[in-house]
Amino acid sequence: MEKFSVLMSLYIKEKPEYFIQCMDSILNQTIKPDQIVIVKDGPLTENLENVLKQYMVDSPTLYTIVPLEKNVGLGLALAEGIKHCRNNLVARMDTDDIAKPDRFEKQLAIFEKYSDIDVVGAWIDEFEDDISEVKSVRKLPELPDDIRQFAKRRNPINHPVVMFRKSAVLAAGGYRHFPLFEDYYLWIRMLMNGAKFYNIQESLLYFRFSPEMFKRRGGWKYMINELHFLQMMRQMHFISFSQFMQNLFVRFSIRLIPNSLRAIIYTKLIR
């Protein structure tokens, strides 16, 4: 199968034990990457540096480390990191998640089967504390046309488990700075540029989440960022005015309710 790179962004607040679980899940895949690009998004803790050094000692040629002088955020960190990916196929991975053993094998099989597909996502198991405690599954539509329609309402790709063609990402302008919506913004630009998407209909990754995640998805600050994003979608003619207003009503209603109720909506209804 075609060679591929893994693209990650590591920053100071990551827990070393989570990073170790993440790295081990990558290294224990049925098909392994021939390059792992890790962007150091600003200075790291000594413990994180020591963990990173240990992996590099074991396989120095596998890793490409991209240090940034200061924390720039996920979008700009990945924009820099993708420049250092030597393969056209790139798999994203967050440094606190755990990939299932056959994740890469199944995604590569889709690229091999469908030469016109540019982005391959999958479902994710959302867990708390331990992977035996899966709270919900984020399911997404499978086929390109359904994914495009879904994207008008919600993010159509689970970013932590995506694999894509680097050439298609760069053709749409690559990752850009858009706090909280870096990936969604990229998918829309790619869709409008003619890229084709596919979602594997099973979970290929354990996504770590906590009640704090739902808290971050509420309040006025999140609402303002979301409003700017919806306005951008409208300005790009990706959604109509009526779709803009519908999104505005649904999303803002969720942002203003208590955190406990928002958690129920996300885990029981939206998923």
C-alpha positions in Angstrom: 0.0 0.0 0.0 1.0 3.6 -0.5 3.3 5.1 2.1 1.9 7.8 4.5 2.8 10.3 7.1 1.1 11.0 10.5 0.7 14.6 11.4 0.4 15.7 15.0 0.6 18.9 17.1 1.9 18.7 20.7 1.6 21.5 23.2 2.5 22.3 26.8 -0.8 21.3 28.4 -0.8 17.7 27.1 -0.4 15.0 29.7 2.7 12.7 29.1 0.7 9.6 30.0 -1.9 10.4 27.3 0.8 11.1 24.8 2.4 7.8 25.5 -0.9 6.0 24.9 -1.4 7.9 21.7 2.1 7.1 20.4 1.9 3.4 21.3 -1.4 3.1 19.4 0.3 4.5 16.3 3.3 2.3 16.6 1.2 -0.9 17.1 -0.9 -0.5 13.9 -1.3 -3.4 11.5 0.2 -1.0 8.8 2.7 1.5 10.2 3.6 5.0 8.9 7.0 5.6 7.5 7.0 9.1 8.9 5.6 10.8 12.0 5.6 14.6 11.9 5.3 16.2 15.4 4.9 20.0 15.6 6.0 21.3 18.9 3.5 24.2 19.3 5.6 26.3 21.5 7.8 25.3 24.5 6.9 21.9 26.2 7.2 20.7 29.7 10.3 18.7 30.6 8.3 15.5 31.0 6.9 15.9 27.5 10.3 16.6 26.1 11.7 13.4 27.8 8.9 11.3 26.4 9.4 12.6 22.9 13.2 12.1 23.2 12.7 8.4 24.2 10.6 7.7 21.2 13.2 9.3 18.9 16.0 7.3 20.4 14.1 4.1 19.6 13.4 5.1 15.9 15.3 8.3 15.0 14.6 8.1 11.3 10.8 7.8 11.8 10.3 11.2 13.3 10.3 14.7 11.9 10.2 17.3 14.7 9.0 20.8 13.8 9.6 23.2 16.7 7.8 26.5 16.9 9.1 29.3 19.1 5.6 30.1 20.6 2.2 28.6 20.7 0.3 29.5 17.5 -2.8 27.3 17.8 -3.8 24.1 16.0 -4.5 25.6 12.6 -1.2 27.4 12.1 0.7 24.5 13.7 -0.7 22.0 11.3 -0.2 24.4 8.4 3.5 24.4 9.2 3.6 20.6 9.9 2.0 19.6 6.6 4.9 21.3 4.8 7.2 18.6 6.3 5.1 15.6 5.4 7.0 13.8 2.6 4.1 11.6 1.6 1.0 12.6 -0.3 -1.2 10.6 2.1 -1.4 12.1 5.6 -3.1 10.8 8.7 -4.1 13.2 11.4 -3.9 12.3 15.1 -4.4 14.2 18.3 -1.8 13.6 21.0 -4.3 12.4 23.6 -6.4 10.0 21.5 -6.0 6.2 20.9 -6.1 4.7 17.4 -7.6 1.3 17.0 -5.0 -1.2 15.6 -6.4 -1.5 12.1 -7.2 2.2 11.6 -4.6 3.0 9.0 -5.0 -0.3 7.2 -8.8 0.3 6.6 -8.3 3.9 5.5 -5.5 3.0 3.1 -7.8 0.3 1.6 -10.4 3.0 0.7 -7.8 5.1 -1.0 -6.6 2.0 -2.9 -10.2 1.1 -3.9 -11.4 4.6 -4.9 -8.8 6.7 -6.7 -11.0 9.8 -6.8 -11.4 10.0 -3.0 -9.4 12.8 -1.3 -10.5 12.5 2.3 -11.3 9.4 4.3 -12.8 9.7 7.8 -14.5 7.3 10.2 -16.6 7.2 13.3 -15.1 7.7 16.7 -15.8 6.2 20.2 -15.9 9.0 22.7 -14.6 7.8 26.1 -13.9 9.1 29.6 -10.9 8.0 31.7 -10.6 4.5 30.1 -11.5 3.1 26.6 -13.8 0.6 28.3 -16.0 3.6 29.2 -17.3 4.6 25.8 -20.0 7.2 26.4 -21.1 7.9 22.8 -20.2 7.2 19.2 -19.9 10.1 16.7 -21.4 8.7 13.5 -21.2 10.4 10.1 -22.6 9.8 6.6 -20.7 7.5 4.3 -20.9 8.8 0.7 -19.7 12.1 -0.9 -23.1 13.6 -1.7 -24.5 12.9 1.7 -21.3 14.2 3.4 -21.6 17.5 1.4 -25.2 18.0 2.5 -24.4 17.1 6.1 -21.6 19.7 6.0 -24.2 22.5 5.6 -25.4 21.7 9.2 -22.5 20.1 11.0 -18.8 19.2 10.7 -18.8 16.2 8.3 -15.4 14.7 9.3 -14.0 13.6 12.6 -10.7 15.5 12.5 -8.8 13.3 14.9 -9.3 10.2 12.7 -9.0 11.7 9.2 -6.6 10.7 6.4 -6.3 12.9 3.4 -4.3 13.6 0.2 -1.9 16.4 1.0 -2.2 17.7 -2.6 -6.0 18.2 -2.2 -5.6 20.0 1.1 -3.0 22.4 -0.3 -5.0 22.9 -3.5 -7.8 24.3 -1.2 -5.4 26.6 0.7 -4.4 24.3 3.5 -4.9 24.7 7.2 -5.6 28.3 8.3 -6.1 30.0 11.6 -9.8 29.9 12.6 -10.1 29.2 16.3 -12.4 26.2 17.1 -13.2 25.6 13.5 -9.8 25.0 11.8 -10.8 21.6 10.4 -14.4 22.4 9.4 -13.2 25.5 7.6 -10.7 23.3 5.6 -13.4 20.8 4.7 -15.7 23.4 3.3 -13.0 24.9 1.2 -12.0 21.5 -0.1 -15.7 20.6 -0.9 -16.1 23.8 -2.8 -12.8 23.0 -4.6 -14.2 19.6 -5.8 -12.6 17.3 -3.3 -14.5 14.0 -2.6 -15.0 12.7 0.9 -15.8 9.3 2.3 -16.5 8.1 5.9 -15.9 4.5 6.9 -18.9 3.3 8.8 -17.3 2.1 11.9 -15.2 3.6 14.8 -11.5 3.6 14.2 -10.4 5.7 17.1 -11.0 6.3 20.8 -11.5 10.0 21.4 -10.8 11.3 24.9 -13.4 13.8 26.2 -14.6 15.1 29.5 -17.3 17.4 30.9 -15.0 20.3 30.4 -15.3 19.8 26.6 -19.0 20.6 26.8 -18.3 23.6 29.0 -15.9 24.9 26.3 -18.7 24.5 23.7 -21.0 27.0 25.5 -21.0 30.6 26.4 -20.8 33.9 24.5 -17.1 33.5 23.3 -17.9 30.3 21.5 -21.1 31.8 20.1 -19.2 34.8 18.6 -16.6 32.5 17.0 -19.5 30.3 15.7 -21.3 33.3 14.3 -18.2 34.4 12.4 -17.9 30.9 11.0 -21.5 30.7 9.9 -21.1 34.2 8.2 -18.1 32.8 6.4 -20.1 29.8 5.2 -22.8 32.2 3.9 -20.3 34.5 2.2 -18.7 31.6 0.4 -22.2 30.6 -0.8 -21.8 27.2 0.8 -25.1 27.7 2.6 -28.2 29.7 1.8 -29.7 32.5 3.9 -32.4 30.2 5.2 -29.8 27.6 6.1 -27.7 30.3 7.8 -30.7 31.3 10.0 -31.6 27.7 10.8 -28.0 27.0 11.9 -27.9 30.2 13.9 -31.1 29.3 15.8 -30.1 25.6 16.5 -26.5 26.3 17.5 -27.1 29.3 19.6 -29.9 27.5 21.5 -27.4 24.8 22.4 -24.7 27.3 23.5 -26.9 29.1 26.0 -28.3 26.1 27.9 -26.7 24.7 31.1 -23.6 22.6 30.6 -25.2 19.4 32.0 -28.1 19.7 29.5 -25.7 20.4 26.6 -23.7 17.2 27.5 -26.9 15.2 27.3 -27.8 16.7 23.9 -24.3 15.9 22.5 -24.0 12.4 23.9 -27.6 11.2 23.6 -29.3 13.2 20.8 -26.7 14.7 18.4 -24.6 11.6 18.3 
